[in-house]
C-alpha cells in the first residue's frame, strides 16, 4: 500500500530571498537535523542570465532503525538524491528527492516548493508532499513502513523550525534584507544582485544592502486571519492550528488530501473544514473510510434538503407541547448548556436526567426510535458530542445501555459520564463540568430554569408499528437479552452466578407476567448441580424452562446463606435491583411461587396471604428476567 503525505501551506513572514539564504545554511551539513549527516554536490548549472540555478546533491541520512534490521539490510546509512531548482525571476524553489538506497525495494518520492505568498510578496510559502511505496524488504515490509513514516513525520515539524532558526541567526548578524534578482546589464557587466542556491550570504556584495541593512520586511506587521490564507483552495498551517486545533502532520495531510478530493470531484459548495475534520476523526483518520462516510452523508443531506431545513421547517405544535428539553446557558468550557444539551462550534454537551426511567419505557417502538436517532446522528453528525452527562440513572439503566451501546461509536462512548443516585452531587459530579449557578435547581443547582418539561404523549398519536428495513439490525429487546421461565408450585426457578472476586455487583431486572412470586438471593461456597430440571415446558412456550439448583438436602444457614430478604412480587410488576457481593463463591437467584406463609402459634393467616393462595389456580407463574455482573467501579 502506498502511503502519502501532503502538508498544509506553511508561511514564513519573511521575503523569499531571505528564506533562501536561511535554507542554504542547511548545507553541506546541518547540526540542527541530527539524522542529516552531510551532502555533496553531484551536478550544478545556471542559465545564461543567472535567473535559474540547479543543484543536484547526494544526501547521507542516519535512519533510526533497529540494529538487527540494519544488519539484515546490510546498510548503516541511507542515501537520497536531491535536485533543487531555484528560479530567481519567478522567486520559486522546487525540491525533488528520491531514495538511492534500496531503490528496487522501496520507492520514496518527495516534492517541496518555496514560493511568494500570493497576497503578500514579502512573505514566503512552503508546501511539501511525499509518497512511500514498499515493494519488498526481506519480509519486514510492515516494520519498515512504520519506521519510515515515524521518521518522516518527526522531521516535518523540525524542518520548519530549522529554517526559522537560521532566519533568526541571519537577523542577529544584521542581515534583514537581500535584494531581488534583476536581469544582467546590457553592457555585460556582472550583475552583483544575482544570488544562487549554493553561495552563502557572505558572497553578496555589501553595497547590495545585504549586510547591515535596516530595511524591515513589509510582512513583519501582524496580518488579519484572512490574509494568512495563501489560496482559497489551500489550507495554511497557522489557520489549522488556530481554528481547527492541534493536529499531527499526518492528520493535517489527511484533511488536506480529503479536501482536495472533494474540490476535484464535487461541483459547487463543499463542506467546511471543521465538518470534514469530524468525519476524519470518526474514522481515526483513515482517509478511505472517512471519504466513504462523508459521501454517504452528503447524499443524505441532499436527499432530505438538510441544508435548507432552518429556512423551510417549523416544529409542529405537537413537538412543542410534548418534547422535553431545551438550550440552557454554558458549561465550564463555554459550550452553550441546557438541561438537555449543549453546543459549541465543533461539539456540544448533553445533560440528561433519567429519574423515573423504568422497564415500561423500554418498549419496542421506543427502542427502535432511539436506535434510529443514534444511527442518523452517528452517520451524519460524527464527533459533535463533546460530553454526555447522565444523572440519576436508575437500576434499569444497564439494560438500556446494553441495548444501545453496540450502535454507538467507541470514541463517542468514551465521552459518556453516568451518575446513579445522587452521585452527581459534590466533587467529581456536575460541578466539575458546569458552574453551580447554572445547574438546574431540580438537580441541586442554583438556577431556576424554564426548560420545557414536555408531557405524556396520548396513545392516539402513536405511529403504527412497522417492520424496519433491516429487521436483523434491530431486534426486540426481549428476544436479545431477556430469558423466560416458569415457576411451578414446589419447584422454583433458580440461576447460579459464580463470583471470583468480592466487591462485584450483581444486577437484575425481571417482569412478572403471570401469578405472584417471591424473589430471593442466596450464597454458597459449594457449586450447585446445574442442568437438573424439575419440569420442562415446550421451547415455543413463553414460560420457557424451569430449573432448580438448590439441593433439597441442603440446609439454610449451613450449606447456603440468604443474602437478600425475600421480596414478594405481584403479577404485572417490574422489579430492578442489585447486590454488592462481599465474598467469592456461588450466588443463586431464586424465583419461588408465592403462597400463604405458615401459621405460628394461634395467629390467624393474613387476608393478603389467603387471597394470594386463591389466585394460584394454574400452579404456574411466568417471568422474564435479565441479570448481569459488573465490577464495582463500573456500576458506580
N, C-alpha and C positions, 0 to 999 in steps of 0.2 A: 504494500500500500504506500502511495506517495504522500508524504507529509508536506504540508505547505504552510508558509508564513507570509503575512502581509502586514506591514507596520502602518500605524496612522502617520499623518504628516507631523513631523516634529519641527518646531520653529526655533531658530536661533535669532535673537533680536540684534543681529549684527550684519554688516554688509557681506556680500558673497566673497569679496577679495580677502577680508579679514578672516573669515571662516576657513578659506583655503589655506591661508598661512598657518592657522592652527592645525588643520588637518595634516599638512605636510610634516609637522613636528612628530607625527607618529612613526616616521621612517628615519633611518633603517630599522631601529629598534624602538620599543615603547615600554618602559618600565611600568607605566600605568596599566598595561594589559599583560598580566603575568603569563598567559598562555601564548602570547606572541613573542617568539624567541628571536626573530630577526627576518630580514629580507634582503634580496639582492636584485638589481635591475637586470633584466634579460634583454630588453629592447626599448629604445626611446627614439621618438621622432617628433618633428614640428612641421607645421605648414609654412609656406613661404613667408606669409605675413606675420607668423608667430601667434595667430589667434587660436590655433588648435595645437594642443600638446598631448601626446600619447606616451604613456609609460607602461611597460609590462614587467611585472615583478614576480619572483618566486618567494613565497612567504612560508616560513617554518613555524609550525604550531605544536605545542605540547598538549595533547588531549588527555583530560583527566579520566583515564580508564583503568580498570583493574589490571594489576601486573600480569595476571595469568592470561588475560585477553591479549595484551600486548605481546606476550611471549608466543602465544598461538599464532597471532598475525605476523610475527617476525619483524615488527617495526617498533621503534621507540617514539618517532615523531611523524607528523602528517604534513605534507607539503601541498600548498594551494597556489594556483596561478591567478594573479590579479591583474586585470587590464583597466587602467584609468584613462579616460578621455575627457580632458578639460577643454571647454570652448569659452575662451575669454570674451569673445564678441557677444555670444549669447548668454554668458555668465551661467554656465552649467558644468557639472561634473558628473559623468556616468562611470560607475564602477561595476565591472563584471568579473566574477570569480567562480572558479570551479576547482574541484579537488584533482590533484595529480596522483596522489597515493590511492591505491585500490580503485582506480577509475573504472575497472571492468567489473567490480563487485558493488561499489557504492557510487551513486551519482549525486553530488551536491552542487547545486547551482544557486548563485546569489547575484542579485542586481540591486545596486543602490544609486541614488541620484541626489545631487545638491542643485538647487535652482533658486531663482529670485522669487520672493513672495509676490503673488500677483497683485496684492493690494498695497504693498509697502516695499518699494525697491531697495530699502536699506535693511531688509530682513532676508534671511535665507531659510529655505525649506529643505527638509531631508526626508526621503522615503526609502523603504527597504523591503525587498521581497526575496523569498528563498524557497527551495524545494529540496526534499531529501527522498531518494529512491534507493532502497537497499535491495539489490537483486539476489545476492547470496553472500554469506560471511561465515563460513565454516560452521554453520548450524547455530550461530549466535545472533541471528538477524534481529530478533526482538530486543535483546540486550543492547546491541549496537544502536538501534533506533532510539531507545530511551536515553542512552548516554549522549548521543549526538544532539537530540532535542534539548536535553537539560543543559548541555554545554552551550548550545547556541542561544537559547533564551536568556541564560545568565549573562551572556556577553552583550546582549542587545542594549540593555539599560546602561551597562558600563561604557559602551561606545559613545553614547551621548555625553556622559559625564566626563570622558576623556577630552572631547572637543571643548567642552566648557572649561575644563582645567587649563588647557593650553590657551584659550582665549583670555582667561584671567592673567595667565603668565605674560602674554603679549602686552596686555594693558598695563600690567605692573612695570613693564620695561618702557612704557611711554608710547607704545605703538597702538594707536587707536584708530588710525585711518590709513588705508592703502588705496592709491588712485586706481581708477578703472583703466582697462586696456583701450588704447586708441590705435588706429591704423598707422603704419610707418609713414614717415615723411617722404614726399615725392623725390626729394634730393638724395634719398638713400641713406640719410643719417640714421644712426642707430636709435631705435625707439626705446628710450630709457624707462618707459612706463610699462613695458611688456613683462609680465610675470608668467611663470610656468610652474606646474606642479612638479617639484623637484628641488629648485633652489630654495634656500631659506630666506627669511625676510632681510637678512643681513645683505643680500645681493641687491636690494632695492636702493637706488641712489638716494642720498639724504635730501637732495633738492626736490625729489618727487613728493616729499611730505610724509614718508613712511615713518621716520623716527622723530619723536618729539612733537608730533602733530597735535594740535589742540582741538581740531575739528571733531565734534561729537557726532556719532552716527545718528541720523534723523530718527531712527527707530527706537531710541532709548526711552522715549516717553511711553507711559503706560497706555496701551490702546483699549478700546472698548472690546467687550467679549465678541462682538460680531466681527471685528476687524481681525481677530486671531485666526478665524477660519480661512485657509488659503484658497478653498474652492468649495462651491456649494455641493459638489459631488464627492468631496473627500472629508475625512474627519481629522481634526487636529488633536494631538496628544493632550494639550492643555485643556481643550474643550471636554475631552473624555473624562479627565481627572476631576474637572470642576463640576460637571453636570451629570456624569454617569457613574462616578465613583472610581475607586481604585481597582484596576484590572491588571492581570498578569499580561505579559507580552502575547502569549498565545490566545488569551481571551480577547484582547484587543484585535488580534488577527482574525479571529472567528467573526467578530462583529463587523469588521470592515469587509471581509470576503462575502458574508451573507448579504450585507447592504449593497455591495457591488452587483451581486447576482440579481437582487430584486430590481435594481436600476436597469439592468440589461434585459430582464425578462418580463417585468410588469410595467405596462404603459400607464402613464398618468401618476396619480398620487401613490407613494409608498409609505409604509408605517414609519412613525417617528423612531429615532434611535433607541430611546428607552423602551419602546414597545418591542423592537427586535431583540433587545438585550434580555427581556423577560423570557422569551422563548428559548434563547440560548442557555440561560440559567436553568430553565425547567428540564433541559436535556443534557445537563452537565457539560455544556459547550461542545457537544457532538454536533457538528455543523450539518451533517446529513439529516439527522433526526430532527433537529430544530427547524430546518428548512421544510421538511415534510409537515411538521406540526403547524408551522406558521402558514403554509399554503392552504391547508385544510381550514384553518381559522379564517383566513381572508375570504375563502369561498363561502363560509358560513355567514360572515358579516355581510357579504354582498347578497346572499340569498334572503336574509331577514332584514336587510336595509338598516343594519345596526348603526351605521354612521349618521343616520338621519333620525334616530329614534327620539332624541331630545326635542327635535322640532315637530315631529309628527305624532308622537304618542303621548297620551294623557292617561294617568291611572284611573281605572273605573272607580265608581263610588264604593263598590263592594270592597275593594282593596283598601281604600282609605278607612272604611268602617271596621274591618276585621283584622287588618295587618298590625302586628306588634313590633315596635322598634322605631328608631329614628336617629338622626345625627345629634351629637352632643359634645361640644367643647373639644379639648385636645388632651392627648396624653403627654407624658414627660418628654417624648421625642418630637413634640409639636405636630403630631398627626391629629386630624380633626376627630374627636372622640364622640361616641354616642353610647347610650345604654344598650345599643345593639351592635354598632360597629364604628370604625374609624377610617380616615382616609389620608393618604399622603401621595405626592406626585408619583412615587414608584410603589407605594404599598399602603395598606390600610390595616387597622386593627379591629377585631370584632370582640365585643364583650357580651357574653350570653349568660343569662340567668335561667337555670334549669329547674328551679324549685317547682315541685308539683309533677314532674315527669314520672310517668309510671307505665306499666305494660299496656295500658289501654291506648296509649299514644302510638305504640308500635304496631299499628295495623297495616295491612299490606299496601293499600293505596298511598298512605303517608310515607312509608319507607321507600316505595318506588319513586314518589315525587322528590324526596330528599336525595336519593341516589342520582336522579336525573339532573337536579340542580348542581350537585357536585361534579357530575360529568361535564356539564356545559361550562362551569367555571374553570375546571382544570384544563379543558381543551382550548379555551379561548381567552382566559384571563390568568395565565400562569404567573407565579411569582408576584402576585399583587397583595397577598396576605402578609402583613408584617408580623402580626401576632394574634392568636386566638385565645382569649381568656374565658374559660368556662367556670362558672361559680355555682355553688350549691348543687353539685352533681349528685343525684340520688343513687341508691344502690343498684338501680336498674341500668345505670349508665353504661357499665361494662357490656351489657347486652347490645345496646345501640352502637357502641364503639366497635364491637366485633362485627356488626353488620356493615358499617360504613367505612371503616379504616382501610380495608383492602382496595377501595376505589380512590383513595387519597394518595397523592404522590408522597414519597418518602421525605423529600425536602419540606413539603408542607406539613407533614405530621410532626416534624421536629419543632414547629412553631406553636404547637398546642400546649397550653398550660391549664391543667384541670385541677380544680379545688372541690373537695367533697365537704359537706357540712359547713362549718364556719371557718375552715382553714384559710379562706381568702382574706380574713381579717388579720391585722397585725403584720409584723415583719415577714417578708417573703411572700406576702399576698399582693392585693391590688395596689397598695401604696407604693410598691416598688416600680410600678409602671404608670400609675395615674395619681395625680395630686388629690389629696383627700377632699379639697374644696370643690372638685368636680365629680367625685364619685357619687352616684345617686344615693339619696337618703335611704332607700329601701335595701341598700347594700352596705349600710353603715357609714356612708359618707355625709358630707355637709350640704350637698346640692339637692334642692327640691326640683326635680326635673319634670318636664311636661311631655315626656316621650309617650306616644300613644300606647295604651295598654291592649288595644285590639279587642276582640270579642270572640264568643263561641259561634263558629260558622254553622248556620242551620243546615240540617240534612237535605233540605230541598235544593241546596246549591251544590251538593256533591256531584261530581262528574262520574258518569257510568264507568265502571272498571273495564278496561280493555287489555288484551294481552299485549305486552311490549313487543317492539320489533325484534328484539333479541331475547326471547324468554329464557335462554340458558344463561344470560348475563345477569339477570335479576330474578332471583327465586324467592318464593315465600319464605319468610324467616322461620316459620315453624317447620319447614322442610330442610333447613340447613343446620341449625344448631340446637333445636329442641328435640327431646325424646318423649315418647308417650308410654304410659304404663297403666296397668290395672292394679288396684289394691283390693284384695279379696278378704272376706271375713276370716280371720285367723291366719292369714298369710300376707304379711306386709310386703311392700316393695322396698328393697334396700340396694344401695350402691356403695362401693368402697373407694376411698381416696387415700393413696399412700403418700405420706408426708415424710420427706427425708431430712428436712431441717425445720427447726422451730421458727416462730415468727413469720410463718406463711399465712396467707388469708384464703379461706375457702368461702366463695360467694355462691349464692344460689338464687334462683328465680323460678317459681312454678305457679301454675294456674290450676284450680280445682274445677274440672269440667262437670263432674257429677259426684254427688254424695259429700260427706264430711270426712276429713282425715285428721290425724294427729301427726305432726312432724317433730322428729327428734334427731339429735346428733350425738353419736357415741364415739368413744376412743378405745382402741385395743392395741396391746403390744403384739398380739398374735394376728397372723394373717387369716381372715376367714376363708372358708372354702368358697371359691367362685364357681359359677356355672350351674349351681344347684337351683332348679326352678320348681316351685311348688305347683304352679299352674301356668300353662301357656295358651294364649289365645291365637287365632289365626293372624298371620302377619299383616293382612289387609285391614284388620280391626284397628280403630283409633286407640283402643286400650293398650295395645302393644303387649309386651311380655311382663310377667311378674316374677321377680327374683328375690329370694330370701337368703341372706348370708349369715346372720347370727344363728349359730347352732343352738338348738333347743336345750342342749346340756349346759350351755354357758350360763354362769351366774353373774347377775349385775352386781358390780362392786368388787368382783373377784376377777372374772375373765375380761370384763369390759366396764367402762365408766361412762356416765352420762355427762356430756359437755354443754348441752343447751336444755333449758326447761322445755317440757312438751308444749307444743303450740297447736291449739285446736283451730283448724282452718275449715271454713264453711264453703259450701258449693258456690261457685261463681267468684270467689276471692282470688286476688293475685298477690302473691307473697314474695318479698325480696328480703334477703338477709345475708349476714356474713359472720365469720368466726375467725379470730386470730388464734392460730394454734400455738400451744405452749411447749408441746413435746413432739418429737417424730413418732411415727407409728402409722396405724391404720385408723382412719376416721370413716364412720359409717353414717350415711344419711338415710333416714328411715321414714317412710310414709305408712301409717297404720290406720285402718278403718276406725273411725270414732264411734264409740258405743257408751252406754251408761257405766259410770265408774262404780266399783264395788262399794257396797254399804259398809260402814264401820259402826259397831255398837247398835244403838237404836235410832240413829239418824235416818231420816227418810231421803230417798233419791230426789235430786233436783228436777224441777219441771223441765229444764232445758235438756237434761240427760234423757228423760223419758221421751220427749218429743224427738230427740235425735235417734233414739233406738227404733222409734216407729217409722222414721223416714228411710231407714236402711232396709228396703224391701227387696232390692235386687241382689243384695250381698256382694255388691261390687261397686267400687268407686273408680273414677277415671281422672288422671292427671297428665299434664305435660310439664316438663321440667328442663332446666338448664343449670349447669354448675361449672365453676372454673376455679383454678388455684392460681393465686397471684403472689408475687413477692410483696412483703410488707411495704417496701418503698414505692412499688408500682401502684399499690392500692391507694396509698395516701396521695 
